[in-house]
């Protein structure tokens, strides 16, 4: 279970790599298994995480039918003998057999239900249908009469509305939440799947989904068409928990419901949420964040991979509502940002705005993969092959993160290549969602082997000669994070110089600077030898609801750094704060085996020679513009090229 935003943005994004907080007194060995011939998906480990409970009566909490509810253990820790132990979250008390948080949670139950629903839809297996039914019954039991959802349940099924440590909202069913959004996702896909098979159960799911939509109308959509000011930008005020990430997961369920004949109320909610997600697009082909859909409506400086289903949600909404304009921001995110992310080292967890959190987890990988496949253009399916290769060894560790023989996806990959070989519910779920997507798209190439990267490089501002290094009390500003925990301060009239790593081509330079809302902003002028690269004005708009004054932003210098230039100088007018330098080759590259992905931030077309047979050249919106010999591979401005052996 990914930490809630409050924790993640406070500097604990890598919590997914940490050992679980406590151990159950009961250990159970994980079963071995093997996928059906030809399939990548294998539900064995997810089945191992499942359990059944008969919860004690809880006022206001009911479900469909009678009998035990299907639930899911939150974590699975790898033991020294290679087996796995199922555990809950928070401190375990053996005397009461309870956890500070609980054993099972709505977040994972909802997403696991989606796995089994999609598996049933793809392979028509009765066991998957019944597993989905059991999980949906548990999820609706967790729903309160107000439409919101209790997050945690103890091993015996007792609800735990107020967890230790405290999670917001507290109690967990007192307001909108990630788990409410994911409940909408599961109920929407559940209704669509069961509608033709078991209409009575489907009608029950629709009733509960309408209850959730009513809660969102009352708590969130009441602010529709209002905007919050965030460092001078207007961001939609009607996103669930101010997050396009949470909202996008709800949009997936609403889209499924609408396409299956859902209510006008659901259609209206989907339209309004999709409009909010689309407003989170930012940047351009040469400006940060390179057309990404930003996940958090309280920061213009934070992009994180987990939960970033924004392109998937918009693509689903576009199709369900027949509104083609919604596809544009989804295309920008998938054709613009994702290739740059991959050539920079793969699906890192957090660009804050410097790529600080180099952790990589299945949740973030799956979100990138699902977005590419949801938009569905042939060029984006080619990029999807490079994303999916992360599971099969094309990552910093050079080892598979998914074991098809057991269905396990490991809990994470640290920036130094260390693998956390625990395999909890969230990683297992998103690994299976990815495998099901690949099973459903056999035309996506299966790339295996190690990966090499030649993309974004980071130079810490503090490595300069000149200026003063400042270390604030916390690296976290409340909305973004100082890279390396410190920054370089330049007084007015001062200068700083950096020695840069060499490169064989021109590079785009983006100094990460702290912008301030002031009538007399600092300005920095940047030069490389005798070449002036540009002047930056360190100004942003009013703070608004942002948690901190000012905003860390990578700003693009007008002129590129010449090929083989190894020095850079900045001169300041006014007091300036510099966090880091982002250097992006005009053509970045990722290679997996004999497959190569190239992406361009150049202003002109270029022809490069790449080992391989055939080069497929795509423009900035993923449309094929050329196909030719890899020895003269064309790369167009803002586009990407895939070379296959």
N, C-alpha and C positions, 0 to 999 in steps of 0.2 A: 504494500500500500504506500503510494508516494506521499511524503509529508504534505500537510496542507500549506497553503501559500505563506501564511504567517511564519512558519518554521523555515520553509525553503528559502524565502527571500531574506531571511535573517542570517544566512551564511551556512545553512545546514543542508544544502542541496545534495551533498554526497551521502546523506543518511541511508540511501538505498544500498550503499556498499557496506554499511556497518552491520555487525552482528545484531540479531534481534535482541530486544531488551531482556527477555527472560525465557526460561525453558520450562516446558511442561514436565510434570513428573512421569508422564507416560511417553515412551518412545515407540515408534512404529516404523518398521522397515518399509522403504518405498519399493513398489513392485517393479520388476523388469517388464519390458514389453517391446513390441516392434510394430512399426506402422504397417498398414495394409500395403501390399506391393504397389509401388508406383506413387504412393502418397508421401508427402512431407509431414502432414499433420499426424499427431499421435497423442491421444488423450489420456494415456496411462498415468502420467504424473498428476495431471489435473484431477483424474478420478481418485488418485491416492489422497489428494488434499480434501476431497469431499467427505462430509459426514452427514448424519441425520439426527435431528433433535425433536423432542416434543416439549416445546417451551411451556413454562407455567403461565397461567392466565395473566394478561396485562391489560388493564382498562383501556378501551379504545383501540386495541390491536387485534385484528381478525384477518383471516385469509380465506382462500377458496378451499372448500372441502375439509376433510379431516385427515388425520394421519401425520406421521413425522414430516418435518420440513427439511429440505435439502440445504445444507450450509457448506462453508468452505473455510478451512484453516487459513490463517493469514500468512504464516511463515513456514518454511521448511529448511532446517539447518542440516548441513551435511555433517555426518559423523565420521570418525576416524576410520571406520571400516567401509566407508563408501555409501552407507545407508543414509536415510533422511529422517529427521524427527520433526513432526508437525507441532507448531507452537503458536501461541497468541502474542498479543502486543501489550507492553507494559510489565510491571513487576508481578510475578506470579506468587500467589499465596496458596501453598499446598493444603493448608487446613481447610480452606473454603473452596479450593479448586476454582479460583477466579484470577483474573488478570486486571491490572490497573486500567487497561483499555478493554480488552475482551479477546475471545478466541476467533470470532467471525465478524466480518464487517460488511456493511451494505455496499461499499465501493467495489469490493472484490466479488461479492455475490452477484451484483448487477452485471459486471463485465464478464464473469464466468458464464452467466446465463446467455449472453450474446455469443460466446464461443460455441456453446452447445446448440443454440438455435441455428447458427450458420453451418455448423457441422451437419445438423439434421437436414437443412436445406440442400446442402451440397451432396451428401452421401445417403440420405434417406434412412438413417439408422434409428431404430426404435429406442435404443438405449440413450442416444443423445436427446431425443425428444423428451423422454421421461426425466432425464437429468435437468433439462431446461425447465420443465414444469415444476420440479421440486424446488429449484432455486428461485423461480419467480414467485412461488407460494411463500417462501421465506422472505423475499424482498417486500412483498405486500404486507406481510405481518409486521415488518419493521416500519411501515408507513403509519403515521399518526393521523387522527381524524382531521387535522389542519392541512393535510397534504404533504407536509414535510416528513423527513425520514430520520429515525434513530440510527446512528452509525454503528454502534457496537452491541454485541451479544456475547454473553458468557458461555462457557462450555455446555452448561445445562439448558441453554436457551433463554436465560434471564436477560432482559434488556438492561443496558448500561448507558443511559442518556448523557451522563456527565463523566467523561473519561479522566483518568489520571495518567499522564499529564493532561491539562485542560486543552481542549480543542474548541475552536470557534466555528459556528455558534455553540454556546453552552447554555442549556442542554442542546444536544445535537439536532433536535427536531424543532428548534425554536426559530428557525429562519432558513433562508436559501443557503445552499451548500453544494460542494462538489458531489456529494452522495445523492442529493436530490436530482442534480443534472444527470448522473449516471443511471438513476432509477428511471428517469424519463427515457433514456436511451434503451434500456432493457425492455421496458413496458411497450415502447413503440415497436421494436423489432419482434417482441413476443406476440403482440396483437397481429402483426402482419403474417407471422408464421403460422399461428394457430387458427386464423380466421376461417380457413377452408377446411380445417381438420376437426376442430372442437370449438364450435361457435359459442357455446356457453362459457367456456374458459376464456375465449378471446373477448367476449363481452365484459367479463369481470375485469380483465386487464385494461380494457378501454375505460371502464368506470374509474379504476384507480389512476389511470393516466390523466383523465379529465380532472380528477381531484388534485393531482400534482400541477397540472396546467393552471388551475384556479389559484393555487398557492403562488405560482410564478407571476400570474397577472397581478395579484394583490401585493406581492412583495418586491417585484422587479419591473415588470412591464408597465406598471403605473408611471414609471419614469420615461416611457418611450418618447423618443424625439427630444429628449433633454441631453445636454452635454456637460461634462466636467472639464474644467480647464486644468491641464497638466503641463506645467512649464511652457505655457503659451500655446499649446495645441488643444483643440477641442476633441475629446474622446467620448464615445457613447456612454451614457449613465445608466443604461438598461441592460448591461451584461450581468449574468449570474455571478455573484461574488466579485463583481468588477473584472471578470476574466473572460476573454474570448476563448480561452482553453476550455473552461467548464461549459460555457455556452455552446461551444461546437459539439460537445458530446451530447448535450440535450438535443441539438439540432439533428443529429443522426437519428435519434429515436422519433422525433417529430416528423422528419421526412419520411421514414418508413410508415408511420401511422397515416400520414396524409396520402401517400401513394396507395395505401390499402383502403382508402375511403374514409379516413378520419374526419373529424368534425370541422366546421368553419372556424371554431375557436382555435383548434390546433393549427389550421392553416394560417390564421392571423398571427399566432404566436411564432410560428416558424418564420414567417415573412419578416416580422419585427426583429427577431433574434439574428436572422441572416443579414439584415441591413446593418445591425450593430457590428457583427463580425467583419463585414466587408469594410467598414470604416476604420479598421485597425491596420489596413495595408499602409506600408511606409517605405520611403526610399525610392531608389531608381536603379538602373543597371550599373551605375557607378557611385551611388551614394548609399551609405549604411541606412537601414539593414537590407538593402538590395532586393526590395519588393517583398520582404517577408511580411506575413500577417503577424502582428505583435500580440502576445498572449495576455498582457496585463493592462487593464485600463487605468492604472495608477502610476504608470511609468512609461516614459518614451525611451528608456535606456536599457530595458530588460527584455531579452528573448531567452526562453527556455524550451527545451525539446519535449519534456514530459507534458502530456496532455495537449500538445499542439496539433489538435485535429482540425484546425481552422479550415485548411483547404478541403479536407474530406467533408466537413459539415456544409461548407458553401456549395461544393459540387452536388451533394445530396439534395440540398435545398433548391438549387437551380433546376434540377431534374424534376423534383416533386412539385414545384410551383410553376414550372415552365417559364422561368425568368432567366434568360441567357446572360444578362448583365452580371449576375452573381458569380458567373464562372471566371470573369476577368481577374479579380483578386486572387482566386485559387490558382489560376494559371501563372500569375506573377510570382506567387510563393513557390510553386513547384518547379517552374522553369527558370526562375531567377535565383532565389536564395538557396534551394536545396543543392544544386550542383556546386555552388561555392562552398557550402558547408561540407560536402563530401570531399572535395579536393583539399580542404583545409585540415583534414585529418579524420573525417568521419562525423557521425551524428553526436557531437558533443552536447552535454546537458545544458550549459549556460553560457551565453554571450551577454555580459552584464555591464557595459557593452563589450569590453575586451573578452575574448574567449577564455574565461577564468576557470570555469568548471569543466574540465576535460573528461569527467566521468561520462560513460556511455551506458545507458540502460535500455532494455527492450521496449519499455514504454515509449521512449523518444524515437527509437529506430522504427517501431511499428507505425507511429504517427506519420513519419516521413514517407514510409512505404505506402500506407493507406491513401495519403493525399495524392501521390503520383498515380496510383491505380484508379482512384476515384475520378480524377480529371480525365484520364484514359487516353490521352493522345499517344500515338506510337512512339514519339521521341521520349515522352515521359516514362513510358514502359521500359525504354532502354536505360534511363537513369535508375529506375526501380531495381534493375538487376544489380547495380552497384550498391544500393542501399541494402538489399536483401543479402548480399554477399557477406555482410557483417556477421550474420548468424553462422556462416560456414567457414570462418577463418580469416576473412579480409578485414582485419582490425588490428589495433596496436599490439595485441598479444600474439597475433598470427595463429590463433587457435579457435576452433569452433565454440560459439556461445550457445549453440543449440545441439542437443543430442537426440537425433531422430529415433534412436532405439528405445528411449525411455519417455520422450516427450518433455524433457526438462530443458528449460532455458535458464541459464545462470543469472544471478541477481545483478551483476554489473561488471563493468570493466573500468578500472581506475586509469587516470591519465598516464601512469607509468607502465601500463600494460598488465597490471596485476588483476587476475580474475577472482571475483567473489563467487565461489562455487555453491553457495546456498541457492535454493530454487523455490522462492516463495510464490504466493498466489499471483501477485501482479506480473512478475516476469514470466511466469508460466502462461498466464492468460494472454499477454501481448505477443509472446512467442507463438502461441497457437493461432491467434488472429492473423499474424503474418503468414504462418504456414498455410492456413486455410485460404488466404488471399492468393498465395502462390499456386496452390492446388487449383484454384478457380481461374487462374491466368497462366496456363501452361506455355503461352508464347513469351513469357518473361524468362530471359536466359538465366540458367543456373550457373553463376560464377563462383568458382572455388579457388583457393590459393591465397597467398599472402598479398597484402596491399602495399603499394608505395604511393607517396603523396608529394606533390610539389605545388603548394598553395600558400595560403596566408601565413605570414610570419609575424611574431610579436617581439618588439623591442621595448623593454621597460624604459620609461622616461628617466627613471633614477640612474640609469647607466650612463647618462650624459656627463660631459665635462662642463661645469658651470651650473649655476642655480643652486637651490637648497633643497635637500630631501626632507619631506615632511611626512611623519607617520601619525595619522589621526588615531584617536582612541579606538575606533572600530573601522575595519575595512568596509563594512556595510553602511551605506549612507541612509538607508531606509527605502530606497528605490533603485539602487544600483550598487556597484562595488568597485572600490579602488583595486586595480590590478596590483598584485604583490603586496597589498596592504599599505601602500604609500604612494606619494606623488612628488613631482618636481615643481617647486615654486620659482617663478622668475619675477624679479622686481622690474619695474618700468625701466627700460633702457638696457636690461641685462640680456645675455645670450647664452645659449647652450648648444653643444655639438655632440653628435653621436657617430660612432663607428658602426657601420651596418654590415650584416652578413652579405657576401657577394651573391650575385645572381647573373645569369646569362641573358636576361631580357629586361625590358623596362618594367617598372612596378608602379602601381597606384599607391599613393601615400595617404593614409588617413590618421592624422594625429588625434588621439582621444583627449579632449580638453574639457574642462569644467566651465560650462556656460552659465552666466549669471544674468539675472533680470536687473539691469542697471542702465542708466542713460549714458554712462561713460565706460563702455566695456573695454577690456584688454584686447589688443590685436597682436597677432604674431605673424611675422614674415619668414618664410621658409626658403632656404637656398641649398643647392647642391653644387659645390664648386662655383662657377660663374653663372649658373642657371637658376633663375628665380622660379620656384614651384608654385607660389601663391601666397596670399595673405588671408588669414582667418580672423573673423570677428567673434569674440567669445561672449555672445549674447543670446539669451533665450527670453521667452515671454514670461508672464506672471506665473508664480508657483502654483496657484490653485490648490487642488487636493493632493498634490505631490507631497510626499513625506519629508522632503528635504529641499532647501533652497538651492537653485541651480540644477543643472543636468549634465551628467557625463555623456558626451556625444563624440563619436568618430566623425570628423569633418574631412571631406575629400579635397585635396589640393588640386588646383586647376590643371597643373602640368605634371606628367609622370616623372618619376625618378629615372634618369637615363640608365641604360643597360650597363652593368658592371660598376655603377657608382657605389661607393662604400662610405660616404660621409654625408651628413645632413646637419644643417645649422638652423636654429630658430632665434630670432630677435624679437623682443617683446616691447610693446608700447602699452603701459599699464601693467598691473600685477596679474600674472597669468598662472594657472595651475594645469600641469600636463600630466596625464596618467600613463600613456603608452603610445607607441607608434604601431599601426597596423600596415604591413607591407603586403600587397597582393600582386603577384605577377600578372601582367596583362593577359596572359593565357596560363591558367592553372591546370593542374593535371592530377588524376588518380589512375593507377593501373592495377588491375587484378588479373593475373595470368597474362593472356594475350589480348585482353580487353582494356581499352583506354577511354577515359572520360576527360574531355577538355572543355573548359569554360572560359569565356572572355569578358574582361572589363575594359577592353580597348575601345577606341573610337572609330576603328576602321577594320576592314576584313584583313585577315592574315592567312597565309598558307604555310603549313608546317609539315615536316616529315615525321611520320610515326610508324614504328614497326607494326605490321598487320597487313590485312588485305583490303578491307573496304572501310571507307569513312562515310558516316552519315552526318550531315551538317543540318542543324536546326537553328531557327532564329530565336529571338527573345521571347516568343510565345509558344515555342515548341513545335513550330511547323517545319517540315522538311523543306530545305531550300536547295540541297545538293547531295549527290551521292557520287563518290569517286574513289580513286586509288588512295590508299593510306599514305603513300609516299608524297602526295600533294594534298594533304587534308585541309580543307577550307574551314576556318573558324570565323564566324561573323560577329560583329559588335553586339555584345549583350546576350549572345546565344551560346549554345554548347554543341559539341561534336562527339560522337561515339565511334570509336574505331574497333573493329572486330577482326580477329585473326582468321 
